[in-house]
Amino acid sequence: MSEHAHGPWLTIIGIGDNGLESLTPEAQAVVWQAETLVIGERLDAVIDGASLPGLKRILTWGAGFRETLAQILKLRGTPVTVLATGDPMHFGIGATLRRYVAAEEMVVLPSPSAFSLAAARLGWPLQSVTQISLHGRPLAFLNRHVMPRARILALTSDASTVQAAAVLLAERGFGASVLHVLEHMGSHRERILRMTALEMAETCPAMSDFNTLAIDCAEDGPLLASVPGLPDEAFRHDGQLTKREIRAATLAQLAPFPNALLWDVGAGCGSIAIEWMRAGMGTKAIAIEPKPERVAMIRANAETLGVPDLEIVEGHAPEALTGLKRPDVIFIGGGITGEGLFDTCWAALGVGGLLVANAVTIEGEARLAELRGQYGGELVRIQVSRAAPVGRFCGWKSLMPVTMWTVVKGEAE
């Protein structure tokens, strides 16, 4: 953010595939009045041959985002216009620039987003469709949203993104899903290519790099729901795993909310942090785990379950907690008896912050009872039994009971 107040000097204009013709007279006037025009990589071809005004300079993002951003910020106070595709505030450069430029310094003139255009072409109610970006992002983000009957609209980097998505769907058991590849929407080159994921994975058809991918997921694929309590076998683990029933109860206590950051201390295979992030709403998590082999499992689980942006810190708590971003919520899955662990976590929480700690040992349970006596909160003991074969019959096999302490940090602390 600038230390000095400025009026609007940065205008971000969404442009369609038919180039400057897609702009309103107002937007066209802004382009003509700009002293600097910033053009995205994909728009080079869109405006190729267009009669542009006599600008002082034209910048592109080809030099790299940070380099071009630095040039834009040096021009603060002079008219700069950024051309972007579709709606710049929906997975676009407008949302990115907003991190560096105050809202009162910006004017955004959007065009219909690729999501709106695709929904209109396919007749899909947009409010019932998952909207994601795979443009410059790991394909693993798709994993979180693939489930029976889901409809997904995804921005892509190029044709290779579509091909890779088809392979991923086929490998996940969703090969019968119908893929719609919408190319150059809004221009004379517009085309829709339709194939099943399996057909596309096997045939590798030619398609344009400028496309939006729509996925109509098959009904009979395996379900990994977004609500907490994934099957234990959904995770790679070495036995250090918060079991499904306990995990669901724990996440209910952790209560994910929009844009909240969780510390998962002693993360094991990362199941709590991963399911926290799968709850959506912009939730973020940092998984802290000392053992390298478990760190590798956390990373693999995060990819497979669609949250590759999970931050992983390898190290022993409480030392590894130093310098981490302040959490909104903390989960301590083990080691509550460790010296200094609770004190460090408690100090990191702001007023109103939530801490949940689980214990399975008598010593851990005693420590939680002691902490409850000092800080209050709710103490719950959970016992789960699962049916298992007993000879020719079936009986109950008890899992280790878990004691759960939940506490909110108040003004007094």
Secondary structure, DSSP 8 states (H G I E B T S, - for coil): --SS---S-EEEEEEBTTBGGGS-HHHHHHHHH-SEEEE-TTHHHHTTT------SEEEEGGG-HHHHHHHHHHTTTS-EEEEEES-TTSSSHHHHHTTTS-GGGEEEE----HHHHHHHHHT--GGGSEEEE-TTS-GGGGGGG--TT-EEEEE-SSHHHHHHHHHHHHHTT-TT-EEEEEESTTSTT-EEEEEEHHHHHHH-----SSEEEEEE--TTS----SSS---GGGS--SS----HHHHHHHHHHH---TT-EEEEET-TTSHHHHHHHHT-TT-EEEEEES-HHHHHHHHHHHHHTT-TT-EEEES-TTGGGTT----SEEEE-S-TTSTTHHHHHHHHS-TT-EEEEEE-SHHHHHHHHHHHHHH--EEEEE--EEEEEETTEEEEEE---EEEEEEE--TT-
